Structures are given as C-alpha cells and as structure tokens.
Amino acid sequence: MRINKWLSAMGICSRREADRLIAEGKIKINGNLASLGQEISGEEEIELSGKRISGKGEKREAERSAPCVLQAAGNHLHNRRKG
C-alpha cells in the first residue's frame, strides 16, 4: 500500500495532504524520509514531524497521535483535531 493511502486510511490526513507532507519532508519511514508513491507494508515505524504515528498499524494509536491538520471544506478552512 502506498504511504499516502495508508495515512488517509488511518485517518491522519487526506491523500493529497499526505503527498504535501511527504514533499515537505515531514514524513519518515523507519527513520528515512518518505518519497512520493513509496510502498509500505504497514509494519514500518512512521513519523510525522518527529512524532511517531505508527508501529503496528493500530488505527487508534495513530488517531491519538495525529496533529492538527487543516482540512478544506468548500472555500472554508477548518482547524480540526483528530482523536
């Protein structure tokens, strides 16, 4: 599964937001910077801005650790905290 799809499925952010975070160098997989389209198995250690968001792919843990993200809804931006 691609990293952006995994982040989206875990409820961290949208796929496009994940691509933006990867391009900005904010996502690390096993200590290495993630690249766009990178495949993962779900067993990797994933960090977002230095904060561990996974290890065994537990959705609840990822949601608790998720940062505030800006989600676009029409022309309005809403600051939304998950978890």
Long-range contacts (C-beta under 8 A, 24 or more apart in sequence): 1-39, 1-40, 1-41, 1-42, 2-37, 2-38, 2-39, 2-40, 3-27, 3-29, 3-34, 3-37, 3-38, 3-39, 3-40, 3-46, 4-36, 4-37, 6-40, 6-42, 6-46, 7-46, 10-53, 10-54, 10-57, 10-59, 10-62, 10-63, 11-59, 11-62, 11-63, 11-66, 11-82, 12-48, 12-53, 12-62, 12-63, 12-66, 12-69, 12-82, 13-66, 13-69, 14-71, 17-69, 17-71, 21-48
